[in-house]
Amino acid sequence: MKEFHFCTALSKKAIYLEMKNSNVFVGDVTEDSFSVMVRHSFYGNNVLNPQINAVVGDKSNTTQVDIKVGLHRNDKIGFGIMALLHSGLICYFIIRAVLESSVEPIFPIFAVLIFDIISGLVFRVSFNYSVRKAINKLKKVLGLK
């Protein structure tokens, strides 16, 4: 989960109104916080779409916006299930190698591990790119620098 902190001259009420009337984000908005995701109008794929959770508070003559950006709960569950399946596959190959008293069934483990490493790197890069885009859109909507 990534954290960002911004200060703005906008009031809490102005931030609330900007987020409530925004066509860029969709989600829950209250006067003290918001939990939103970037709205996608042409496709329904929200995988790797970062969820922005923010707390809005007053700070001497400014308003502070504390933001935490992470995966949506459903995405976390999906990646957890995928990790369990891959772990089960690796255990299957290890048990098969022990029962057959052979090293040959272990070789597919390397393919699974290489796939996991490459897909993890691709996920990390694409998610960080999505976070950067979402934060830039949020800055534009709230007039932050």
DSSP file with accessible surface (Angstrom, degrees, kcal/mol):
  #  RESIDUE AA STRUCTURE BP1 BP2  ACC     N-H-->O    O-->H-N    N-H-->O    O-->H-N    TCO  KAPPA ALPHA  PHI   PSI    X-CA   Y-CA   Z-CA
    1    1 A M              0   0  134      0, 0.0     2,-0.3     0, 0.0    69,-0.2   0.000 360.0 360.0 360.0 129.5    0.0    0.0    0.0
    2    2 A K  E     -A   69   0A  81     67,-2.5    67,-3.1     2,-0.0     2,-0.4  -0.755 360.0-152.3 -97.5 144.5    1.4    3.4   -1.0
    3    3 A E  E     +A   68   0A 109     -2,-0.3     2,-0.3    65,-0.2    65,-0.2  -0.938  13.2 179.4-120.6 141.1    0.9    6.5    1.1
    4    4 A F  E     -A   67   0A  60     63,-2.7    63,-3.4    -2,-0.4     2,-0.4  -0.975  10.3-159.4-135.6 148.9    0.8   10.1   -0.1
    5    5 A H  E     +A   66   0A 108     -2,-0.3     2,-0.3    61,-0.2    61,-0.2  -0.998  14.4 175.9-132.7 128.0    0.2   13.3    1.9
    6    6 A F  E     -A   65   0A  26     59,-2.4    59,-3.3    -2,-0.4     2,-0.4  -0.960  17.7-152.1-130.9 149.0   -0.9   16.6    0.3
    7    7 A C  E     +A   64   0A  70     -2,-0.3   138,-0.3    57,-0.2     2,-0.3  -0.956  20.9 178.1-117.5 141.3   -1.8   20.0    1.7
    8    8 A T  E     -A   63   0A  14     55,-2.3    55,-2.7    -2,-0.4   136,-0.1  -0.960  39.3-130.5-141.0 157.3   -4.2   22.3   -0.2
    9    9 A A  S    S+     0   0   98     -2,-0.3    55,-0.1    53,-0.2    -1,-0.1   0.595  79.3 105.1 -81.7 -11.9   -5.8   25.6    0.3
   10   10 A L  S    S-     0   0   55    132,-0.2    -2,-0.2    53,-0.1    53,-0.1  -0.376  74.0-119.8 -66.9 148.5   -9.3   24.1   -0.4
   11   11 A S     >  -     0   0   62      1,-0.1     4,-2.4    -2,-0.1     5,-0.2  -0.364  25.0-106.4 -80.7 168.2  -11.6   23.6    2.5
   12   12 A K  H  > S+     0   0   51      1,-0.2     4,-2.5     2,-0.2     5,-0.1   0.900 123.4  52.1 -60.5 -38.6  -12.9   20.2    3.6
   13   13 A K  H  > S+     0   0  104      2,-0.2     4,-2.6     1,-0.2    -1,-0.2   0.909 108.6  49.7 -65.2 -40.9  -16.3   21.2    2.2
   14   14 A A  H  > S+     0   0   28      2,-0.2     4,-2.6     1,-0.2    -2,-0.2   0.907 111.2  49.1 -65.9 -39.9  -14.7   22.2   -1.2
   15   15 A I  H  X S+     0   0    2     -4,-2.4     4,-2.6     2,-0.2     5,-0.3   0.928 110.9  51.0 -64.1 -43.2  -12.9   18.9   -1.4
   16   16 A Y  H  X S+     0   0   54     -4,-2.5     4,-2.6     1,-0.2    -2,-0.2   0.938 112.4  45.5 -58.2 -47.3  -16.1   17.0   -0.6
   17   17 A L  H  X S+     0   0   77     -4,-2.6     4,-2.3     1,-0.2    -1,-0.2   0.897 112.3  50.9 -66.0 -40.5  -18.0   18.8   -3.3
   18   18 A E  H  < S+     0   0   94     -4,-2.6     4,-0.4     1,-0.2    -1,-0.2   0.925 115.3  42.0 -62.5 -44.0  -15.2   18.4   -5.9
   19   19 A M  H >< S+     0   0    5     -4,-2.6     3,-0.6     1,-0.2    -2,-0.2   0.879 114.4  51.2 -71.9 -36.8  -15.0   14.6   -5.2
   20   20 A K  H 3< S+     0   0  113     -4,-2.6    -2,-0.2    -5,-0.3    -1,-0.2   0.885 116.8  39.6 -67.1 -37.6  -18.8   14.2   -5.1
   21   21 A N  T 3< S+     0   0  120     -4,-2.3    -1,-0.2    -5,-0.2     2,-0.2   0.369  90.2 120.2 -93.0   2.9  -19.3   16.0   -8.4
   22   22 A S    <   -     0   0   16     -3,-0.6    -3,-0.0    -4,-0.4    -4,-0.0  -0.470  46.5-165.2 -73.8 136.4  -16.3   14.4  -10.1
   23   23 A N  S    S+     0   0  136     -2,-0.2    -1,-0.1     1,-0.1    -4,-0.1   0.434  85.4  67.0 -92.2  -2.7  -16.9   12.4  -13.3
   24   24 A V  S    S+     0   0   52     14,-0.1    15,-3.6   113,-0.1     2,-0.3   0.832 100.4  44.3 -86.6 -35.2  -13.4   10.9  -13.0
   25   25 A F  E     -B   38   0A   6     13,-0.3     2,-0.4    -6,-0.2    13,-0.2  -0.807  60.2-163.8-116.8 153.0  -13.8    8.9   -9.8
   26   26 A V  E     +B   37   0A  69     11,-2.7    11,-2.5    -2,-0.3     2,-0.3  -0.991  44.0  68.3-133.5 138.7  -16.5    6.6   -8.5
   27   27 A G  E    S-B   36   0A  46     -2,-0.4     2,-0.5     9,-0.2     9,-0.2  -0.971  82.2 -26.6 152.7-161.9  -17.0    5.4   -4.9
   28   28 A D  E     -B   35   0A 125      7,-1.9     7,-2.9    -2,-0.3     2,-0.4  -0.741  51.4-177.0 -91.4 130.0  -17.9    6.6   -1.4
   29   29 A V  E     +B   34   0A  17     -2,-0.5     2,-0.3     5,-0.2     5,-0.2  -0.993   6.9 167.2-130.6 125.5  -17.3   10.2   -0.5
   30   30 A T        -     0   0   72      3,-3.1     3,-0.1    -2,-0.4   -10,-0.0  -0.767  50.3-100.3-122.9 176.8  -18.0   11.8    2.9
   31   31 A E  S    S+     0   0   93     -2,-0.3   -15,-0.2     1,-0.2   -16,-0.1   0.775 121.7  36.4 -71.2 -24.4  -16.9   15.2    4.3
   32   32 A D  S    S+     0   0   90      1,-0.2    24,-3.3    23,-0.1     2,-0.3   0.580 127.9   0.7-102.7 -12.3  -14.0   13.6    6.3
   33   33 A S  E     - C   0  55A  46     22,-0.3    -3,-3.1    -3,-0.1     2,-0.3  -0.977  53.8-151.4-162.3 169.6  -12.8   10.9    3.9
   34   34 A F  E     -BC  29  54A   7     20,-1.9    20,-3.1    -2,-0.3     2,-0.4  -0.985   5.7-163.1-152.5 150.2  -13.3    9.2    0.5
   35   35 A S  E     +BC  28  53A  28     -7,-2.9    -7,-1.9    -2,-0.3     2,-0.3  -0.904  36.1 154.0-133.1 102.9  -12.7    5.8   -0.9
   36   36 A V  E     -BC  27  52A   3     16,-2.4    16,-3.3    -2,-0.4     2,-0.3  -0.829  31.8-154.2-133.2 163.6  -12.8    5.9   -4.7
   37   37 A M  E     -BC  26  51A  27    -11,-2.5   -11,-2.7    -2,-0.3     2,-0.2  -0.936  41.9 -89.2-131.5 158.0  -11.5    4.3   -7.9
   38   38 A V  E     -B   25   0A   9     12,-0.5     2,-0.3    -2,-0.3   -13,-0.3  -0.473  46.2-120.7 -67.9 133.1  -11.0    5.8  -11.3
   39   39 A R        -     0   0  121    -15,-3.6     2,-0.6    -2,-0.2    -1,-0.1  -0.611  22.1-161.9 -78.3 131.9  -14.1    5.5  -13.4
   40   40 A H        +     0   0   54     -2,-0.3   -16,-0.0     1,-0.1   -15,-0.0  -0.956  10.0 179.4-114.1 113.9  -13.8    3.6  -16.6
   41   41 A S  S    S+     0   0   93     -2,-0.6    -1,-0.1     1,-0.1     3,-0.1   0.762  74.9  43.8 -89.6 -23.5  -16.6    4.4  -19.0
   42   42 A F  S    S+     0   0  199      1,-0.2     2,-0.3     2,-0.0    -1,-0.1   0.626 118.3  26.2-101.3 -14.7  -15.8    2.2  -22.0
   43   43 A Y        -     0   0  130      2,-0.1    -1,-0.2     1,-0.0    -3,-0.1  -0.995  61.5-139.7-147.1 155.2  -14.8   -1.1  -20.4
   44   44 A G        +     0   0   74     -2,-0.3     2,-0.9    -3,-0.1    -3,-0.0   0.237  59.4 123.0-100.6  13.5  -15.6   -2.8  -17.2
   45   45 A N        +     0   0   96      1,-0.2    -2,-0.1     2,-0.0     0, 0.0  -0.654  23.3 164.2 -82.1 106.9  -12.2   -4.2  -16.3
   46   46 A N    >   +     0   0   77     -2,-0.9     3,-1.7     3,-0.1     2,-0.2   0.209  28.6 130.1-105.1  13.3  -11.2   -2.9  -12.9
   47   47 A V  T 3  S+     0   0   80      1,-0.3    -2,-0.0    24,-0.1    24,-0.0  -0.517  82.1   9.8 -68.9 136.2   -8.4   -5.4  -12.3
   48   48 A L  T 3  S+     0   0   35      1,-0.3    -1,-0.3    -2,-0.2    82,-0.1   0.636  91.7 139.8  65.5  16.6   -5.3   -3.5  -11.2
   49   49 A N    <   -     0   0   10     -3,-1.7    23,-0.4    81,-0.0    -1,-0.3  -0.812  55.0-126.0 -86.4 112.9   -7.4   -0.4  -10.8
   50   50 A P        -     0   0    2      0, 0.0   -12,-0.5     0, 0.0     2,-0.5  -0.317  12.0-136.8 -66.6 142.0   -6.0    1.2   -7.6
   51   51 A Q  E     -CD  37  70A  37     19,-3.3    19,-2.0   -14,-0.1     2,-0.6  -0.876  15.3-149.3 -97.2 128.5   -8.4    2.0   -4.8
   52   52 A I  E     -CD  36  69A   0    -16,-3.3   -16,-2.4    -2,-0.5     2,-0.5  -0.877  13.8-175.2-103.4 117.3   -7.7    5.4   -3.2
   53   53 A N  E     +CD  35  68A  58     15,-3.0    15,-3.2    -2,-0.6     2,-0.4  -0.964  13.5 177.2-110.7 125.0   -8.6    5.8    0.4
   54   54 A A  E     -CD  34  67A   3    -20,-3.1   -20,-1.9    -2,-0.5     2,-0.5  -0.960  24.4-154.5-133.6 147.6   -8.2    9.3    1.8
   55   55 A V  E     -CD  33  66A  87     11,-2.3    11,-2.6    -2,-0.4     2,-0.5  -0.985  15.7-152.3-117.7 129.2   -8.7   11.1    5.1
   56   56 A V  E     + D   0  65A   7    -24,-3.3     2,-0.3    -2,-0.5     9,-0.2  -0.892  24.1 165.8-106.0 125.7   -9.3   14.8    4.9
   57   57 A G  E     - D   0  64A  26      7,-2.9     7,-3.2    -2,-0.5     2,-0.3  -0.949  36.4-106.4-139.1 158.2   -8.3   16.9    8.0
   58   58 A D  E     + D   0  63A 122     -2,-0.3     2,-0.3     5,-0.2     5,-0.2  -0.641  33.9 176.5 -84.6 140.0   -7.6   20.4    9.0
   59   59 A K  E >   - D   0  62A 106      3,-2.7     3,-3.9    -2,-0.3    -2,-0.0  -0.991  55.8 -55.7-141.4 140.3   -4.1   21.6    9.5
   60   60 A S  T 3  S-     0   0  102     -2,-0.3     3,-0.1     1,-0.3    -2,-0.0   0.263 118.9 -24.8 -24.1 104.5   -3.1   25.2   10.3
   61   61 A N  T 3  S+     0   0  173      1,-0.1    -1,-0.3   -52,-0.0     2,-0.3   0.499 132.2  68.8  64.5   3.8   -4.6   27.4    7.5
   62   62 A T  E <  S- D   0  59A  49     -3,-3.9    -3,-2.7   -55,-0.0     2,-0.5  -0.890  79.0-117.8-137.2 174.4   -4.7   24.4    5.1
   63   63 A T  E     -AD   8  58A   6    -55,-2.7   -55,-2.3    -2,-0.3     2,-0.4  -0.974  25.3-146.9-117.2 128.3   -6.4   21.1    4.6
   64   64 A Q  E     -AD   7  57A  45     -7,-3.2    -7,-2.9    -2,-0.5     2,-0.6  -0.823   6.5-161.7 -99.2 134.4   -4.3   18.0    4.7
   65   65 A V  E     -AD   6  56A   0    -59,-3.3   -59,-2.4    -2,-0.4     2,-0.6  -0.961   3.4-165.0-116.3 112.0   -5.3   15.0    2.5
   66   66 A D  E     -AD   5  55A  56    -11,-2.6   -11,-2.3    -2,-0.6     2,-0.4  -0.895  14.5-167.5 -99.5 118.8   -3.7   11.7    3.6
   67   67 A I  E     -AD   4  54A   0    -63,-3.4   -63,-2.7    -2,-0.6     2,-0.4  -0.881  17.3-172.0-115.9 136.2   -4.0    9.1    0.9
   68   68 A K  E     -AD   3  53A 100    -15,-3.2   -15,-3.0    -2,-0.4     2,-0.5  -0.997  11.5-165.6-122.2 128.2   -3.5    5.4    0.9
   69   69 A V  E     +AD   2  52A   0    -67,-3.1   -67,-2.5    -2,-0.4     2,-0.3  -0.952  25.2 131.4-118.0 130.2   -3.5    3.6   -2.5
   70   70 A G  E     - D   0  51A   6    -19,-2.0   -19,-3.3    -2,-0.5     2,-0.2  -0.897  54.7 -59.9-157.0-174.0   -3.8   -0.1   -2.8
   71   71 A L        -     0   0   29     -2,-0.3     2,-0.1   -21,-0.2   -24,-0.1  -0.479  56.0-104.4 -76.5 150.1   -5.6   -3.0   -4.4
   72   72 A H    >>  -     0   0   47    -23,-0.4     4,-2.0    -2,-0.2     3,-0.5  -0.377  34.2-109.7 -68.1 152.5   -9.3   -3.5   -4.1
   73   73 A R  H 3> S+     0   0  164      1,-0.2     4,-2.2     2,-0.2     5,-0.2   0.880 118.1  54.0 -54.5 -41.7  -10.3   -6.3   -1.7
   74   74 A N  H 3> S+     0   0   92      1,-0.2     4,-2.2     2,-0.2    -1,-0.2   0.871 107.1  51.1 -64.8 -36.0  -11.6   -8.5   -4.5
   75   75 A D  H <> S+     0   0   23     -3,-0.5     4,-2.6     2,-0.2     5,-0.2   0.900 108.6  51.8 -66.5 -40.4   -8.3   -8.2   -6.3
   76   76 A K  H  X S+     0   0  112     -4,-2.0     4,-2.1     2,-0.2    -2,-0.2   0.915 110.1  49.0 -61.7 -41.7   -6.4   -9.2   -3.2
   77   77 A I  H  X S+     0   0   93     -4,-2.2     4,-2.4     2,-0.2    -2,-0.2   0.929 111.2  50.2 -63.8 -43.7   -8.7  -12.3   -2.8
   78   78 A G  H  X S+     0   0   39     -4,-2.2     4,-2.3     1,-0.2    -2,-0.2   0.921 111.7  46.5 -61.8 -43.7   -8.1  -13.2   -6.5
   79   79 A F  H  X S+     0   0   70     -4,-2.6     4,-2.2     1,-0.2    -1,-0.2   0.855 110.9  53.9 -69.0 -32.3   -4.3  -13.0   -6.2
   80   80 A G  H  X S+     0   0   35     -4,-2.1     4,-2.2    -5,-0.2    -2,-0.2   0.921 109.2  47.6 -65.1 -42.7   -4.5  -15.0   -2.9
   81   81 A I  H  X S+     0   0   93     -4,-2.4     4,-2.4     2,-0.2    -2,-0.2   0.919 111.4  51.1 -63.9 -41.8   -6.4  -17.8   -4.6
   82   82 A M  H  X S+     0   0   79     -4,-2.3     4,-2.3     1,-0.2    -2,-0.2   0.911 109.3  50.6 -63.2 -39.4   -3.9  -17.7   -7.5
   83   83 A A  H  X S+     0   0   54     -4,-2.2     4,-2.4     1,-0.2    -1,-0.2   0.901 109.7  50.7 -65.1 -39.8   -1.0  -18.0   -5.1
   84   84 A L  H  X S+     0   0  130     -4,-2.2     4,-2.5     2,-0.2    -2,-0.2   0.908 110.1  50.0 -63.6 -41.6   -2.7  -21.0   -3.4
   85   85 A L  H  X S+     0   0  119     -4,-2.4     4,-2.2     2,-0.2    -2,-0.2   0.919 111.8  47.2 -63.7 -41.7   -3.2  -22.7   -6.7
   86   86 A H  H  X S+     0   0   36     -4,-2.3     4,-2.3     2,-0.2    -1,-0.2   0.892 111.8  50.7 -68.0 -38.3    0.5  -22.2   -7.7
   87   87 A S  H  X S+     0   0   65     -4,-2.4     4,-2.5     2,-0.2    -2,-0.2   0.905 110.3  50.1 -64.0 -40.9    1.6  -23.4   -4.3
   88   88 A G  H  X S+     0   0   40     -4,-2.5     4,-2.4     2,-0.2    -2,-0.2   0.891 109.1  51.8 -63.4 -39.2   -0.5  -26.5   -4.7
   89   89 A L  H  X S+     0   0   73     -4,-2.2     4,-2.1     2,-0.2    -2,-0.2   0.924 110.4  48.0 -63.8 -42.3    0.9  -27.1   -8.1
   90   90 A I  H  X S+     0   0   32     -4,-2.3     4,-2.2     1,-0.2    -2,-0.2   0.924 111.5  50.3 -64.6 -43.0    4.5  -26.9   -6.7
   91   91 A C  H  X S+     0   0   71     -4,-2.5     4,-2.9     1,-0.2     5,-0.3   0.901 107.6  54.9 -61.9 -39.2    3.6  -29.3   -3.9
   92   92 A Y  H  X S+     0   0  125     -4,-2.4     4,-2.7     1,-0.2    -1,-0.2   0.936 108.8  47.0 -59.0 -46.7    2.1  -31.7   -6.4
   93   93 A F  H  X S+     0   0   27     -4,-2.1     4,-2.1     2,-0.2    -1,-0.2   0.885 112.9  49.4 -66.1 -35.6    5.3  -31.8   -8.4
   94   94 A I  H  X S+     0   0   82     -4,-2.2     4,-2.2     2,-0.2    -2,-0.2   0.943 113.0  46.1 -67.7 -46.0    7.4  -32.2   -5.2
   95   95 A I  H  X S+     0   0  101     -4,-2.9     4,-2.7     1,-0.2     5,-0.2   0.918 112.1  51.8 -63.7 -40.2    5.2  -35.1   -3.9
   96   96 A R  H  X S+     0   0   91     -4,-2.7     4,-2.2    -5,-0.3    -1,-0.2   0.903 109.2  50.4 -62.3 -39.8    5.3  -36.7   -7.4
   97   97 A A  H  X>S+     0   0    6     -4,-2.1     5,-1.8     2,-0.2     4,-0.7   0.901 111.9  47.4 -66.3 -39.2    9.1  -36.5   -7.4
   98   98 A V  H  <5S+     0   0  103     -4,-2.2     3,-0.5     2,-0.2    -2,-0.2   0.926 113.4  47.4 -67.9 -43.8    9.4  -38.1   -4.0
   99   99 A L  H  <5S+     0   0  137     -4,-2.7    -2,-0.2     1,-0.2    -1,-0.2   0.868 117.3  41.9 -67.4 -35.0    6.9  -40.9   -4.9
  100  100 A E  H  <5S-     0   0  102     -4,-2.2    -1,-0.2    -5,-0.2    -2,-0.2   0.526 101.5-134.2 -87.2  -6.4    8.6  -41.7   -8.2
  101  101 A S  T  <5 +     0   0  112     -4,-0.7     2,-0.3    -3,-0.5    -3,-0.2   0.915  66.5 119.7  51.9  45.7   12.1  -41.3   -6.6
  102  102 A S      < -     0   0   46     -5,-1.8    -1,-0.2    -6,-0.2    -2,-0.2  -0.966  65.0-145.5-139.3 154.0   13.1  -39.2   -9.6
  103  103 A V  S >> S+     0   0   97     -2,-0.3     3,-1.9     1,-0.1     4,-0.6   0.692  85.0  85.2 -90.0 -18.7   14.3  -35.7  -10.2
  104  104 A E  G >4 S+     0   0  143      1,-0.3     3,-1.2     2,-0.2    -1,-0.1   0.846  81.8  57.0 -57.5 -41.4   12.5  -35.3  -13.5
  105  105 A P  G 34 S+     0   0    5      0, 0.0    -1,-0.3     0, 0.0     4,-0.2   0.650  96.7  67.2 -68.1  -9.1    9.1  -34.2  -12.1
  106  106 A I  G X> S+     0   0   58     -3,-1.9     3,-1.7     1,-0.2     4,-0.7   0.784  79.9  78.4 -80.2 -23.7   10.8  -31.3  -10.3
  107  107 A F  H XX S+     0   0  123     -3,-1.2     4,-1.0    -4,-0.6     3,-0.9   0.846  84.7  59.8 -58.2 -36.1   11.7  -29.5  -13.6
  108  108 A P  H 3> S+     0   0   45      0, 0.0     4,-2.2     0, 0.0    -1,-0.3   0.784  92.9  69.5 -63.7 -21.1    8.1  -28.1  -14.1
  109  109 A I  H <> S+     0   0   15     -3,-1.7     4,-2.9    -4,-0.2     5,-0.2   0.904  95.0  54.0 -60.3 -40.0    8.6  -26.3  -10.8
  110  110 A F  H <X S+     0   0  115     -3,-0.9     4,-2.6    -4,-0.7    -1,-0.2   0.895 106.6  51.0 -62.8 -38.2   11.1  -24.1  -12.4
  111  111 A A  H  X S+     0   0   63     -4,-1.0     4,-2.5     2,-0.2    -1,-0.2   0.922 111.7  47.5 -64.2 -42.4    8.6  -23.1  -15.1
  112  112 A V  H  X S+     0   0   17     -4,-2.2     4,-2.5     2,-0.2    -2,-0.2   0.930 113.5  47.8 -64.8 -43.8    6.0  -22.3  -12.5
  113  113 A L  H  X S+     0   0   74     -4,-2.9     4,-2.4     2,-0.2    -2,-0.2   0.908 111.6  49.2 -65.6 -40.9    8.5  -20.2  -10.5
  114  114 A I  H  X S+     0   0  100     -4,-2.6     4,-2.7    -5,-0.2     5,-0.3   0.932 111.7  49.9 -64.4 -41.9    9.8  -18.3  -13.6
  115  115 A F  H  X S+     0   0  115     -4,-2.5     4,-2.9    -5,-0.2     5,-0.3   0.925 111.0  49.7 -60.3 -44.2    6.2  -17.6  -14.6
  116  116 A D  H  X S+     0   0   49     -4,-2.5     4,-2.1     2,-0.2    -2,-0.2   0.904 112.1  47.3 -62.6 -41.8    5.4  -16.3  -11.1
  117  117 A I  H  X S+     0   0  109     -4,-2.4     4,-2.2     2,-0.2    -2,-0.2   0.947 115.4  44.2 -66.3 -47.1    8.5  -14.0  -11.0
  118  118 A I  H  X S+     0   0   97     -4,-2.7     4,-2.5     1,-0.2     5,-0.2   0.936 115.3  47.2 -65.4 -45.3    7.8  -12.6  -14.5
  119  119 A S  H  X S+     0   0   40     -4,-2.9     4,-2.5    -5,-0.3    -1,-0.2   0.876 110.7  53.9 -66.3 -33.2    4.1  -12.1  -13.8
  120  120 A G  H  X S+     0   0   36     -4,-2.1     4,-2.5    -5,-0.3    -1,-0.2   0.914 109.9  46.8 -64.2 -40.9    4.9  -10.5  -10.5
  121  121 A L  H  X S+     0   0  111     -4,-2.2     4,-2.4     2,-0.2     5,-0.2   0.921 112.9  48.5 -67.2 -42.6    7.2   -8.0  -12.1
  122  122 A V  H  X S+     0   0   91     -4,-2.5     4,-2.6     1,-0.2     5,-0.3   0.922 112.5  49.6 -62.8 -42.9    4.7   -7.2  -14.8
  123  123 A F  H  X S+     0   0   51     -4,-2.5     4,-2.8    -5,-0.2     5,-0.3   0.939 110.6  49.7 -59.4 -48.3    2.0   -6.7  -12.2
  124  124 A R  H  X S+     0   0  148     -4,-2.5     4,-2.4     1,-0.2     5,-0.2   0.933 113.5  45.1 -59.5 -46.8    4.2   -4.4  -10.1
  125  125 A V  H  X S+     0   0  102     -4,-2.4     4,-2.0     2,-0.2    -1,-0.2   0.942 116.2  45.0 -64.9 -46.4    5.1   -2.2  -13.1
  126  126 A S  H  X S+     0   0   39     -4,-2.6     4,-2.2    -5,-0.2    -2,-0.2   0.894 113.9  49.4 -69.3 -35.2    1.6   -2.0  -14.4
  127  127 A F  H  X S+     0   0   18     -4,-2.8     4,-2.6    -5,-0.3    -1,-0.2   0.927 110.1  50.5 -69.0 -42.0    0.1   -1.3  -10.9
  128  128 A N  H  X S+     0   0   42     -4,-2.4     4,-2.4    -5,-0.3    -1,-0.2   0.891 110.5  50.8 -62.2 -36.9    2.6    1.4  -10.2
  129  129 A Y  H  X S+     0   0  124     -4,-2.0     4,-2.3     2,-0.2    -1,-0.2   0.924 110.6  48.8 -64.6 -42.9    1.8    3.0  -13.5
  130  130 A S  H  X S+     0   0   34     -4,-2.2     4,-2.5     2,-0.2    -2,-0.2   0.883 110.5  51.2 -64.2 -38.6   -1.9    2.9  -12.7
  131  131 A V  H  X S+     0   0    4     -4,-2.6     4,-2.8     2,-0.2     5,-0.3   0.939 109.5  50.2 -63.6 -44.9   -1.3    4.4   -9.2
  132  132 A R  H  X S+     0   0  145     -4,-2.4     4,-2.2     1,-0.2    -2,-0.2   0.923 112.3  47.0 -61.0 -43.2    0.7    7.2  -10.8
  133  133 A K  H  X S+     0   0   92     -4,-2.3     4,-2.2     2,-0.2    -1,-0.2   0.918 113.0  49.0 -64.5 -42.6   -2.1    7.9  -13.3
  134  134 A A  H  X S+     0   0    1     -4,-2.5     4,-2.4     2,-0.2    -2,-0.2   0.914 111.5  48.5 -65.5 -41.2   -4.8    7.8  -10.6
  135  135 A I  H  X S+     0   0    7     -4,-2.8     4,-2.8     2,-0.2    -1,-0.2   0.908 110.6  51.5 -66.8 -39.4   -2.9   10.2   -8.3
  136  136 A N  H  X S+     0   0   88     -4,-2.2     4,-2.1    -5,-0.3    -1,-0.2   0.905 110.6  48.6 -64.0 -39.1   -2.3   12.6  -11.1
  137  137 A K  H  X S+     0   0   78     -4,-2.2     4,-2.5     2,-0.2    -2,-0.2   0.908 111.5  50.0 -65.5 -39.9   -6.0   12.6  -11.9
  138  138 A L  H  X S+     0   0    1     -4,-2.4     4,-2.6     1,-0.2     6,-0.2   0.919 109.6  50.7 -64.5 -41.7   -6.8   13.2   -8.2
  139  139 A K  H  X>S+     0   0   59     -4,-2.8     5,-2.1     1,-0.2     4,-1.1   0.902 111.0  49.3 -61.4 -40.4   -4.4   16.1   -8.1
  140  140 A K  H  <5S+     0   0  181     -4,-2.1     3,-0.2     3,-0.2    -2,-0.2   0.922 112.0  47.5 -65.7 -43.2   -6.0   17.6  -11.2
  141  141 A V  H  <5S+     0   0   29     -4,-2.5    -2,-0.2     1,-0.2    -1,-0.2   0.915 121.0  36.9 -65.3 -40.9   -9.5   17.2   -9.7
  142  142 A L  H  <5S-     0   0    2     -4,-2.6    -1,-0.2    -5,-0.2    -2,-0.2   0.508 107.9-120.9 -91.3  -5.0   -8.5   18.7   -6.3
  143  143 A G  T  <5 +     0   0   59     -4,-1.1    -3,-0.2    -3,-0.2     2,-0.2   0.845  57.3 157.2  69.5  33.7   -6.1   21.3   -7.8
  144  144 A L      <       0   0   18     -5,-2.1    -1,-0.2    -6,-0.2  -136,-0.1  -0.478 360.0 360.0 -87.2 161.2   -3.1   19.9   -5.8
  145  145 A K              0   0  220   -138,-0.3  -138,-0.1    -2,-0.2    -1,-0.0  -0.743 360.0 360.0-110.8 360.0    0.5   20.4   -6.8
